[in-house]
Amino acid sequence: MGRARQAKNRALPPNLYVNTAGYYSYRDPEKKTQKGIGRDRAKAIQAARAANAALATREPSSLVDWVLGRTDYTLAGWLPVYRQLWEEKTAPTANTLNGANHLLSRLEKSDIGTMRMKAIETVHVATYLAEFAKASGPAMARNMRSKLSDIFRWAETQGVIEVGKNPVAATFNPEYRVKRERLSLEQFWAIHAQASTWAKNAMMLALVTGQRRDDIANMKFADYKDGFLHVAQGKSGGETKLQIDGAIRLAKVGASVGEVVAACRDLIVSRHLVHYTERSVVAKPGDKVQGPRIAVAFQKAREKAGIEAEEGRTPPSFHEIRSLSERLYRDEFGADFAQAMLGHKSAQMTLKYDDLRGGWKAIKAK
């Protein structure tokens, strides 16, 4: 965003300025050049408006072109139209939108972005994804492939390319191998023994609820009511809402959801289940512990426990507690129950569980 205009220039058309001697000049915002117009205010304003109108024609709006029936786009030229259509249909969360904007920005600046949509073939996409994977890693390349597939699918629906001519469809997903090691229950207890009180609480909540780090950090005592822990998952923008029965118990852990929530109560007054118990430079007792601090505390406890990764791999992070929780629930209650606990959605889950369209999905003890 440019700096605010001075008071003397605010009543003038954009890009028109006047100096202390009353002399007007016009500044081209793209070329960064400036041209004097004179001291006649009316003529200067008229000239500036004409120049601004000419600027507006330099880059025709892709969205206007689409409304008028244009179908011959470059990939970069199609992206603004795609972004508008995609946002209107999906109403993405802030995190999803930020991720998409990053990918679209990369495409706009790429060589493939200058190509006509109808001329892009599978070999072009495959070559681009291979180069992208080398530069940004296979995980990011998989995200880019998914985004490209959606971009061309929308182009099919709008007549920009022929139906069935999506050049992404025949490409392979970039190979992705997880380098982070899984966490075993034995390792969990070893790390737990080295953790601080509030870090222990965070670990136990993650284990018995299967929720993500930031959802653990956001849990409040008020969220536990009528025997259920209510969780509106942050990754879904709060759309995935779970009512987790406090009676749900993991036999191998020896604790239920309700018991773990109750164990978070102490002599310190706090709204948050995971809260600081001692005063520090950054917080006072009772303050909420943010997600990144939970991750750091887990890492320090893991290092104290002497848990290291094999060569070429990375040691388990706090997020791996979620995976451990899923495996424990799957072993004790079955795959469907484990997926319900984690709040995952899949084709198989859709057949067995109602989405409830914004309502709370109750997960009860068996």
Steps between C-alpha positions, in 0.01 A plus 500: 500500500637843404543776755206731572475811280577836654202720586562736209479209252198313639242692296690435176456200266736206564858556378461881480713707739558869569810651658529795737534740206163388359649305209319178400668182380381151407684185615470178301455232774638220279791668323580713807549807277362849554384776263420864578155628401501865607329723753143488362315280750197422280715400201731292720204306645351442153835377365555270799156340462568434133837344586343279769241378250780409260681310778191291561515367143859376524399171664143390420324316782510122462168478681337749261640302206342184641163671549514615138560143383875491446642145505856544371706554814856449608528310829600820682209684339252233612612496864309815613180352356571163662569666837163680488305187405682281753457741791129548432435124492723381786510800740850393614635563849775757545770231517372324188480831314855595596631165380312528171620857440860386545459227238320730256771761538763240410301401191459860385877546497582164339583422136188288472299803608575673169360211294149493353269273699398304189867440409608359837546123480577231755874511421509872587328441835717197581818695425386795710406279797835318485687833511268629772566189712877551473468862610231469769483134596256220414240600762460848351503349150206278593309809613588675174381204294168501687459873443588472129249219458229719652600797283459297182183333624343843542627590153314195365175609663531850351586393145859626515630152414316198365336264746728201557810697402629571851879463452557436871290182516765269351791631708633307798486636853853597609635230728496603862663310782442605859837545668362561847496192720183374662456525875454184703306482826821412684668813360195706594531400865877561498447854369205553734723423798736783403230762424375786715156482661319696229688315224389169657140623486537599135647161413225308679224708340651437157522127568146440626324746263710460184479875432759728342747711695325835455161348585654368821636848578154653446312261728322665793339354812171647374526273195438198724129496581233236552771235497628591150808689383402735217765561232458726196805407295707797389628343178144487364431857605276368777273309261596158638344488845543203731328405824741254660347287775698538822445130570710397197796312645821362352582177686870511403526853638292436810311827480175638360437836332313625807777391737767678296291819489451483878876453552556841339331663802742638757520782755558758225196683364493466122247463217738281302565129544865549402626799701822624650555395859795727574583864426749562220621785283228437243204393715346481844331200669164423340585644158429290193796307355520564126542213253864575406599500867342156542708373206821641649426351843443158340827527309696585814343212693574264210865606501520448876355152449781425254269412212675543167417416141676260267737646244317685223183542705371753752381423856127499581339838568196582714281445193592131504291460817196539273618209288570292811150579628346390170688169510399432862133575434506294181641201691243529781187626323551460126595724207164680473503604866860619471418717198199646678717591799750683282227679305618365165261484203525248218277327250466205735423723796234689306303177462501433874486842665273798436676830429230686700585818301658703778351306789697309765595142420470295819761231559383279781675236707441140394 
